[in-house]
């Protein structure tokens, strides 16, 4: 029997730095043929476009398959399995497959999908890598208080997703560790390690800059170890994301991105937006302007020139808990 193709699942909550990690892995792939599956929550793909513009081998359109408008843990049969079959049936199949899940996806249903007969004989889950935003997690973004847990109607979907991602992990990357003071980070790291399965390591990272050999080569065969990876949703028949929603805002060309930023920050703070990202067309500028926001942290930069014939349109994706006031958010953004 020929050697199985290893697949690495990159999981982690919204905005933790998964795409940055994937870009680093592709830029340092040591000549291997890597295929990338990118999944996003919402119908406007941003991460796949960012990766396609990264300018390194393995980031071409033929190397990236984008699955938008849903989480892979919910669309395994309809989207993921046919996509995997297509990759495996290529004349020159990939030597490694990287799957970047939506920030709201549960890893375990995806790992289960590798039991599908046509996949199981040819692919193995080399490892599940969970990326954690240290600052957000340490601030209690994914933690309920004892008082909250004592309530009969207690429900914290952010906490459940975070815990499921940790429970499925074969390695945990503590990203954005540079934003924490050394002593506080040491305490936080010890707390995370206490929650992990025996043998699972947690390591600090900055902008996903870790040795690819550490990430791509765990040999975990995670599909054979499902019982050791508990999930809050093990007893459920399927899983949905009714607790979260996403929508896109389409804008004309922007005169000054710096003037837009305070309106975006106000909308994020006023409506508890979990994630905001997208592209801006800036008047008089030949390059596309990227916006990435997680909570009140925002990053803006130009990434590539607009392509000939490409529509110069500003598009932003907003992700948050269900019940977002779309009209009010869009009004704030438009100003």
Secondary structure by P-SEA (a helix, b strand, c coil): ccccbbbbbbbbcccccaaaaaaaaaaaccccbbbbbbbbccccccaaaaaaaccccccccccccccccccccccccccaaaaaaaaaaccccccbbbbbccccccaaaaaaacccccccccccccbbbbbbaaaaaaacccccccccccccccccaaaaaaaaaaaacccccccccccccaaaaaaaaaaaaaaccccbbbbbbcccccccccccccccccccccccccccccccccccccccbbbbbbbccccccccaaaaaaaaaaaccccbbbbccccccccbbbbbbbcccbbbbbbcccccccccbbbbbbbbcccccaaaaaaaaaac
